[in-house]
């Protein structure tokens, strides 16, 4: 493969990984559990901070289906996708996103980062692992102070918790 072909291939790979992240968010928002399952490698892993999550596309889709029973409308909005290639078929990445979620009779807003590992299987990029890490989340009326609090994770009906990232003074 020539240098220009390799560079074009890398750009195509980067675009496909970005699309994978967006398709995952849309599938989550529209309860497309088949698309969620298909986004992961057969032995793929999903976790959320300290929560172990699930393994395998169908297991991950089932976990998300169960979590969605507590949610109404959701909007996942990616802001950036940073990809680092390890080799031709493996990459790591970080996806920064905001979430808007109807739950517990209120709208919750938050910022998260997904720490991802990607693998190319059968010519397609998929998630090998996806770890959602929460920066802050809470009802709209609490968002004004959530980033200035040592406990910025405020799900309705649960005790406030620390972020998955160290707070800055």
Secondary structure, 3 states (H helix, E strand, C coil): CCHHHHHHHHHHHHHHHHHHHHHHHHHHHCCCHHHHHHCEEEEEEEEECCEEEEECHHHHHHHHHHHHCCEEEEEEEEEEEEEEEEECCEEEEEEEEEEEEEECCEEEEEEEEEEEEEEEECCEEEEEEEEEEEEEEEEHHHHHHHCCCCCCEECCCCCCECCCCCCCC
